[in-house]
Amino acid sequence: MSYVVGIDGGGTKTLAVVAKVDGEIVGVGTAGPSNVSTLGIAKARSAVESAFFNALRSCGVFRRDVAAVCLGLAGLDSPRVLRRVRGTVRYWRLVRNVRVEQDSTIALATATRLEAPGIVVIAGTGSVVMGTDGKGRIVKVGGWGYILNDEGSAFYIGLEALRAISKSFDGRLPRTRLFRYITSELGVRDFYGLLEKIYTMEFSPMIIGGLAPLVSRAANEGDRVAITILRGAATELASMVITALRRLRLREAPVYYTGGVFTAGEVFLRFFRSAIQRAYPSVTVEELKYQPAIGALYLALRQAGIEITEEVMKKVEESATKFKLKVQ
């Protein structure tokens, strides 16, 4: 058996990556979303299997040649659900040797391979922070969903924008460009039309999170209300990182960030970085260089008993660039 497969199952798509045991990536495959909490295990399984076989077909590899698979899935925050998936994955059309992890774990493995100290921050529609001391201890902060937390996420920013509009309408906040941008985006003409839209249609976290780029746009144009929202969101997200560093007793460690919130402009990132470095001046803050599927690949190699040497890492990274798995 000469190959391993790393799979990243997210809320919008599932990505599978095939590599030789020396680290060279030879194929990729995609399928629809596989978030267990929103889709259920059966639909997640279908997407995972489709991505797996699409990846194998892309490079002419047979399932019998795969030594191990690592599967990182969104929606495994509950230990009970994680145990259930780990117990049933043996019946999926993958291979016998399968490792199942949360999606945040494979993102952390992308940066650290779970062998070096570090923190990873994911801020998309939701948010979560995960870190390791490099000695086997892993902690998670947040990631409990939009009702309980998701501070610093696109949903959090979008909801704060809607609240700010209502306060501005009352006169509790200054006038803001957010009103014009958001009413235009949602196809309404005035504040009462916005209220009707909010309370008579299903306002999912994804729809509300989709308003976050408008907040970044207004902030980049100097809107004081939007800047305050981003500062608050960045500070909340930074507090999650600071908590992870404290719990792991790390004074110096890299913090890696990824997710759509960080791509919307420099304002949020500036607030986020400064809030962390005020508490931990020696901590570096940098973008995660590769997609989380690379972390799944590293863990699949370990699952197959392969030592991740510098040469293996070099081959992974070089071929990841070729397959556009490096963050642009």
N, C-alpha and C positions, 0 to 999 in steps of 0.2 A: 504494500500500500504506500503510494508515493505522494499523496496529496492531502491537504486539509482544507476545510471551508469555514470561513467566518461569516456570520449572518447578523445584520442589524435590522431588527424589525421595529419600525416606528409607526407613528400615527398617520403618515401620509404615504409611505412606501416601505417596501422590504428590499434590502440590498444584500446579495450574497457574493462573496469573493472567494475564488479558488486559487490556491497557491501550492507550489511544490514544497516538499518538506525542507528545502534549502532556503525558503522564503520568497522565491520568485512568484509573483502573481501572474496567473496565466488566463484568467477568465472572470467575468462578472455576470450577474443576472439580477433582474429586478422583478417585482410583482407589486400588488396592491398593499395597503396597510395591514399591519398585524398587531395592533395594540390590543392586548388581551382584555383590558378593563372595559374598553368601548365596544369591541367586536365579539368577545367571547373566545373560548379556546378553539372551537371548531373552525371558525373563519380565520383566526390567526394561523392555525395549522395549515389551512389551504394555501394561504399566501406564502408562508415559509417554504412549504414543499415546492410551490411553483417557482419561487426565486432560486431555490437550491438546484432544481433540475434545469432551469434556464441557464444558470451559471455553468453547470456541467456541460450542457450542450454547446455553450459558446466556445469551449476549448477542447471538446471531444474527449472528455474524461468520463469514465464509467463510475457508478456509485461504488462498485466493489473495490475501486482503487483509492477510495477516501479513507484515511486512517482515523480522522476525528473531525467533529464539527463543534464549534462554539456558537451558541445562539443567544443573542442579547435582545430581549423583548421589552417594549414599552408596556406599562400596565401591570408589572409584577411587583408593585410596592408592598403588597400584603404578603407576609411570610407564608400564610396559608395558601394563597394562589400560586406563589413561587413553588412551594412543595408539590402542589397538585400538578403543575406543568412538568416539573422534574420527574414526577412519577408516571406521567402518561407519554412523555416524549419518546420513550422506547417503542411505542406503537406507531409513531409517525414514519413516513417514508423518507427517512434520512439514513443514518448508519447507527450501529449499536453504541458507538463511543461518542456520546453527545454531552456537552457541558451547557447548562442553561444559566444565564445571568440576567440581571436587570440591565436595561439599556444604559443607565448611568455607570454601571460597572465597566462595560466595554469602552465607554468614553474615557473613563479613568485609565483603563489599560492602554488605550491609544497613546496617552501621554507618558505613562509610567511603567507599563507592562505589569503593574502591581508589584514591582520590585524596587522602585525608588520612591522617596517621599514626594508628594505632590497633591494638588487639589484641582478638580475639574468643576467648572461652573457651566451649566446648561440653562440658557434662558431663551426659550422660544415662546410658544403659546403658554406653556407652563414654565416652572423653574425648579431646579434641584442642584444641590452641591454635594459632591462626594470626594473624600480624600483618603489617603493612605500614608502611614508612616514608613512604608517600605519594608516593614518587618512583619507583615501579616495582618496588622490591624487596619480595618476600614471603617469609616464613619460616614453616615449620610445625614444631611441637614435639609429639611424641606422636602418637596416632591410629594406633598400630601393632597394635591388637587386644588382647584380654583376656589372651593368654598372655604377650606381651612387655611391655605396660605398662597403659594405661587407668587410671593413678593418678587418684584423686579422683572416679572414676565411681561410678555406682550399683553396678556389679558389684564394684568394688574394696571399697566399703563393706560390701556384703552378704557378700563372702568374708571380710573381716576380722571381721565379726560371728560367722560360723560358727567361725572360728579362736579367737576370744575365748571362745566357749562351751566349746570343748574345753579351753582353758587353765583356765577357771573350774572345770570338772569335775575337772581334775587338782589344783586348789588353787594354780595358778600365778597366777591372777587372782582378785579378789574375786567374790562372787556378783553376778549381773547380771540385770536385768529382761529382757535379750535372750533368755535361755533360755525364759522363759515366753511371750514374744511370738512368737518364731520357731517353737517347737514347736506352739503353737496355730495359727499361720498354715499350717504344713505338715501339720497333722492327726496329730501323733504325741504320745505321752504322756511319754516320758522320753528321756534322752540316747542310749540304745542304739537306740531307735526312730528318733531323728534320724540316727544313723550308718547304719542300714539304709536309710533314705530317701535319704540322700546317695549311697550307693554302689551302690544297686540300681536307681536310676531315672536318667534323663537329666537332669542338672542343668545346664541351658543357662545362658549368661550372663544371659538375660532373667529366668529364674526366680531366680537368685541376686541380680540387680540389684533384683528386686521386694522384696527384704528390706530395702533401704536406708531406706524410710520408717519402718520399725520402729526402726531405729537412731536416726533423728531424733526419733521419739516418745520413746524412752527417754532420750535426751540432754536433751530439753526438760523431762523430769521429774526431771532431776538425776542420772541414772545415770552414775557415774564412768567405767565401762568404755566406754559408748557415747560419752561426751564425748571420751574419749581417741581413739577410732576416728575421730570426725569431725575432731578437731584434726589427726591424722596425715594423713587424706585431703585436707583443705583445704591443709595445708602442702605436700604433694606436688604438688597442682594449681597452687598458687601458684608453686612452683619452676619449673614449665613456663612460666608467664607471665614470670617473672623472666629465664629463659633467652632467651625471644623478645625481650624488651626489650633485653637485653644484645647479642644478635646484630644487632639493628636499630640499636643505638646510640641508643636513645630514652631520654631522661631524663624527659620530660614527654609523656604520651600517655594517652588514655582507654582503659580496659580494659572491655570489654562482656562480660557473661556471659549464658548462656542454657542451658536444659536442666532436666530434672526434679530433679536433685540440689539446685538452688538454690531450688526451690519447697517444700522439705520443712521449712523452719524457719529461724530467724535464727541458730542456733548455728553451722552450717557457714559461712554467709556472713560472720559476724563473724570467724571464724578466717582465712578466705580473704583478706578485705580487709586485716586487720592484718598478715598475713605479707607481702603485696605492698608495703604502704606502709611497712613497716619498712625494706625495701631501696630503695624508690623513693617517698619521701614526697610528691612532686609528682604522682604518678599518681592519676587518679580511677578509681573502680570503680563501674560502674553497669549496670543491666539493659539488655539489647538490647531496643529499643522495638518492633520489628516482626519478623514472621516472616521466615525466610531467603528465602522466595519473593520478597520485595521486593528483596533484593539481586540475585536472578536477573533481575528486571524491569529494574533499573538497568543491568545488563550487557547485556541484550537491547536496550535503548535505545541504548547505545553501539555495539553490534554493527550497529545500523541507521543509525549515523552521526548520531544525535541528541545534541546537547550537553545535559548535565544541568545546567540552570540552576536558580536558586533558585525560579523559577516552576514548573518541571517538578517539582522536589522537593516543593513545596507541594501540587501537585495529587495526586502519588502518596500523600503522607501523609494528606491529607484523605479521599481515596477509600479508602485502606487501612482507616481507622477505620470507614467505612461498611460495608465487607465483612468486618469483624471480623478483620482481619489484623494488628491492633495487639495486642501482648501486654497482657493484662489485669492 
